[in-house]
Amino acid sequence: MKNRVVITGLGAVTPIGIGKEKFWDSLIAGKNGIGRITHFDPTDYPAQIAAEVTDFNAEDFIDKKESKRMDHYTQFALAAAKLAIEDSKIDLDKVDRDRFGVFIGSGIGGIETLHSQYEKLFDKGPSRISPFFIPMLIPNMAAGQVSIELKLHGPSICIATACATGTNCIGEAFKLIQSGGADMILAGGSEASITQGPIAGFCAMKALCVDHNDDPAHASRPFDKNRSGFVMGEGSGVVLLESLDNAKARGAHIYAEIIGYGTNCDAYHITSPAPHGEYQAKCMQLAIDDAGVKPEEIDYINAHGTSTHMNDEGESEAIKTVFGEHAKEMSVSSNKSMIGHLLGAAGGVECIATALTIENDIIPPTINYETPDEGMDLDYVPNTAKKKVVNKAVSNSFGFGGHNACIVLQKFVD
């Protein structure tokens, strides 16, 4: 028999709040987390705005000396993991650490470290490179540092599937616990890519919003006709997954149950999604089939919703393909309207939002939704949170390279 898998801890480091409570309160209030870039001078860049984590102090979570040996993406991940552990009220001295894993990925990894160390290399020569350059750079180090800090000896894995990373990590962790390969796993993603290179690169691709530099509060507008590109975000989202038996044995609070996971690839283009969202639809269907439920049982979709023309149109079409007439009865909203696009961390943060949506029966809004687009006629929960009973929900993540990942969550019923 397969183990049931539940979510018992939530750790969020986001542009609209650190910690579950601040993040959720800001999300349902429709708070904007986007402003002018402060991490560097963006004057010469076409896109000068981003969703930065403005109130983060690494020393609140990590020893000062150790924190200086970590890139920001690793600091974010370790903070989110510790927040999830604290939220779960688990006693780590009473768990089997050999069966406690860490599945935390990053789409880009330590790009801030890469930039700073290459500046030293080119300006002052190879002798000035830090001995911690490689450990700070590589994308698996978030998972590694969490395992080291918490002394968790189960599988420690980094998945890097661009913007699908966080959801793939959670989905694969779900499958391992379901099959009996682990009792508990910290899973999610982390990203800190608001630096010169990524901003310049995404600008060169024409992917970022560049026409709201003087009005950042209205820059990210998923599904709105006047959307013009995504806004870069940063942060980390980590959830504690555990088998139901394990959670019940320790009297854990259960936010939601994960019941399905699907992943596939468009195999179409390095950046563009396949036409009409064909394989995004198939990915959602895989997750729903894995959950053993019918499409009409789904109440809500936490959309990938990037505020780009191709994604929002394709995702809307994919939803209609899977859900048919029921698509217009569901609610669909995008957290990215408030927090920007956290790349590899997006799926982790959005899983937290979806679990809290199910627990509280409140659907976060898609802010900045003003003008409907032709053919995109779903309930995008415009601008104001909606009270609605949500028994089952899907969280979508789609990434460059055609990587797709979807998970299905439901209210926990014993």
N, C-alpha and C positions, 0 to 999 in steps of 0.2 A: 504493500500500500504506500502511496505517496504521502509525504508529510505535508500538512498545511503550513503555509508560511505567512507570518504576520509582521507588521511594522510596529515597533515598540519604542523607537527613539528617533528624534528629528533634530538635525543640526544644520542651521542655515547661517551663512555669511553672505549677505546680499547688499546691493546698493540702496535698499530701502529698509534695512535693519539687520542687526546681528542677533541671532537667537530666534527660536520659533515664534514667540509672542510678538516681538517687534515686527518681524517679517509678515506675519499673518495680519496683524492689525493694519499695517500699511497697505497690504495687498487689497484687502476688502474695502479700504477707504479710497482706493484709486490713487495712491500717492505716486508722484513722479520721482524717479531716481536718476534722471538724466540731467547733466549740466555740462558746462565747458570743461574740457580736459585740464586737469591740474598736475598730472604726473610728469608732463613735459610741456614745453611751449608749442602749442599747435598752430601758431599763426600762419605758417607756410603750408599747412595741410588743407586739402579740400574739405575734409570732415574734421571739425574742431570740437566735437561733443562726444560724450561717452557716459555710461552709467558706472561710476566709480564707487568703490566701498570707501566711504569717507571717515568712518568712525572706528576703524580697526587699529588696535594696538596689539602687536604680536606678543608682547610681554604679559598680556592678560592671560595667555594660554601656554606660552612656551618660555623656557629658560632663556634669558637674554643672550647668553653666549651661544646657545644652540640655534636660536632664531636667526642669528647673523650668518649661519651656515646653511640657510634655507632660502630658496627663491620664494617670492610672495605666493605663488600658486601652492607650494607645499605648506607654507604658514596657514593659508586659508583652509586647506584640507585638514590639517591637524586640529585647527580650531573647531571646524565643523564636526569632526569625529568626536572630539571631547564634549562638545555641546550635545551630540546625540547620545553619548554614554551617560552624561549627567541627566538628560531628559528621561532616559530609560530607567534610571534609578537602579541599574544593575550593579552588583558587587563583583568586581573583577576578580577578587580573591576567592570567589566561590564558583567560578566557571572553569570548564575544561579548556584551557587556552590552546591546546592542540587542535581543538575543533571550532576555533573562533577565527574567522578569516577576515581579510580586508580586500575589497574589490573597488579601488578608487582609480579612475583614469583621468587623463587630461588630453585635450585635443592638440595642444601645442607644447605644453611643458614649460620649462624655465626660460622663456624668451627674454625676460628682463635681464637675467643673468648673462645670457648669450650676448646681448647688446653691450652691457657694461664691460664684460671681459674682452670682447673684441675691440672695444675702444682702447683698452689698456694695451692689448696686443699690438695694434697698429700704431699707437702713439708712443709706447715705451718699450715694446719688444716682448718676446716670449717669457723672459724671466719674471715679468710682473704679473703673469697669470696666477690666479688663486689656486691652491691645491684642492679647493672645494668646487672648482669650476664644473667638473663633470658631474659630481653628485648633486649639485644644485640645478643642473641643466636637464638631466634625463627625466622623461615623463613618468617613469615608474617610481620615482622617489617619494611622491606623496603617499602612495600605498606603503612603501618601505618604511618611511618615517613614522607613519601611524602604527604599523606593526611593531616597530622598535620601541616607540614611546609607551605603548600600552602592553608590550610583551605578549603579543598575540602570535601564536605559532602555526595557525591554520594557513590555508592557501592565501598568498598575498599577490594580487594580480592587478596589472594595469592594462586596461583596454583603451585603445586610441582609435576611435572611429569618428573623428571630427565632432560634429554637433550631435551625433547619436551616442557619444561616449558614455555619459552618465546613465542613460536608460539601458544601454547594453550592459554596463556594470551591474546595475540593479537586477536586470533580467537574468543574467548568468548566475548571479548570487542566489536568486530565487530558485533557479533550477538545481543548483548544487545542494541547497538545504532540502528542497523537495525530494531529491533522490537519496538523502541520508548521508551525503558527503561532508556535511558540516552542521553544527547546531546553530551558530550565529555568524553573521557577516555584517561588517560595516561597509556600505556600498554607496557609490555616487561618483561625483566628478568635481574637479577643481580647475580654475583658470585665472590667470592674471596676465592678460595680453594687451593691456592698454599701454602700449609702448610704440615707439616711432616706427619700427619695422612693420608690425601687423597693421597699424592704421594706414601707413603708406601703401602696403600691399593690397588691403581690401579696397582702398580708394582707387588704386590702379585697375582693379577688377570692376569698378563701378558698382560695388555691392553696398557701400555705406550711404546713409542719408547725408547729403551735403547741402541741402537747401533750408536747413533749420538751425544753422549755427547761432543765429540771434534769437531763436525761439526753441530751445531744447526741450521744453516741456511738452511740445506737440510734435516732436520729431518721429517717435515710434508710433505708428498707427496701423497695426495689423488689420487686414481685411478692408480698410477704408480705400475708397477709389483713389485718393490722392497720396497714398503711400509712395515712398520714393527710395527705399533702402533701409537696411537694418542699422541699429545703433549698437556699438560694441559695449558689452558689459563684463563684469568680473565678479568673482566670488566662488563659493563652494556650497554644495548641498550634499549631505551625507545622511543616510537613514540606517538605523539598526534593524536588520531582518533577523528573525529567529523562528525556529519551528514552533508550532502552536503548543506542542507538549512542553517544550522548554519554557515558553512564556507563561503558560498556566502554572507550571511548577513553582515559579518564583513570584506569581501574582502580579505580573506585569500589566500595565495599561496598554491596550491595543488600539491603535489609531485606525487601522484598516488591514485587510487581508489582500495579499497579492494572489491572483488566481490565474493569470495568463500572461504569456510573453511571446512575442513574435519578432523575428528579425530576418531581413533579406537585403538584396542589393538591386538597385535599378539596372546596374551594368549598362549605363547609357552614356554618361558624360562625367568629366571630372568635377564639374560644379553645378551644372543644370540638372534639375529633376527630370525624370522621364515625362513625356507629354501626358496630360490629363491625370497625373498622379496615379498612374496604373499600378506601380509597385508599392507606392505608399498605401493604396487601397488593399493590395494583397497582404501587406505587412499587418495592417489593422485586422484583417480577416484571420490571419494566422494567430494573432494574440487572442481574438475572440473564440476561435475554435479551440485553442489550447485551454482557455478558461472553461470550455464546455457550456457556454451560454449563447443565447440568440442575440443578434444585433439589436433587436427592439428592446432588450433589457438594459441597454446602456442609456444612462440619463445625461451624461456630461462627457465632453472631450476637452482635456487640457491640450490645446493645439500647439503645434510647433510654431505657427503664426509669427513669422519673422519680420513682417512689414516689407517684404520684397514682392514684386509683382508676380514672379513665377511661383514662389512657394505658396503664397496665400491663395492664389487661383487654383493651383494644382491640388493643394490640401483640401480645399472646399469641394472640388470635383471628386476627389478620392472619398471623402465622407459621404457624398451622395451616392457614389457607386456601392459602397458597403451597406449603407443604412436605408437607401431608397426613400420612401415616403416618411419613414421615422426620422430621417435627418432633420426635418423641419420641426420636429417635436423636441429634439434634444437641445441642450445649450452647448455652445462652443466658445471658449474664450482664450485669450493669449496673455500670459503673464509678462511677455516681452514688451508689451506696451508700456510697462512701468519700470522694468529692470533691465531693458535691453537684452541683447543676446549674449549669454554667458558661454557660448561655444560648448566645450566639453563638460562644463558644469551645469548646463541648462537642464538636462534630464534629471539630475539629482535635485535641484531646487524645485523643478516642476512636479516631481514626485511628492515632495513635501507639501506643496500647495494642493495637490490632488488629494492626498490623505486628509489634510485639514478640511478641504471642501466636503469630503464624505463625512467626516466626524461632525462638522458644524452645520451641514446642510445650507451652506452659503457659497454661492459661486462668485469668484472674483470677476471683476469686469474687464473688458477690453477698453482701455481709455483711448481718447482721441478718435473714436469712431464717429464720424460726422456725415460722410457721404457714401451711401451704398454703391457698390460696383455692380456692373451688369453681370447677371448670372450667379452672383454670390449673395444668396438670399437666406442664409441660415441665421439662427439666433446667436449673434456674436456677443451677447450680454453687453450692450453698449454703455460705457461710461459709469454705470452704477451697479454695484453688487446686487445679486438676486438671491432671495431666499427660495430654496427649492430642495425638496428631498432628493438626495443623490445616493442611491443604493449601489450603483456600479458606474465606474468611469474608466475612460481610456486616457493615457498620457502618451503623446506622440513626440518622437524626435527623429529628424531626418538630417543627414550630413553630406558634405562634399564627398565625392567618390561614389555617391548613390547609396550610402549606408543608411538603412532604415531600422528603427527599433520602436516597439510599442509594448506597453504593459497595461494590464487590466487590474484594477483595484475594486474591492467591494467592501461594504460595511461588514464588520465582523459579527457573525452570529454563531454562538457556540452550538 
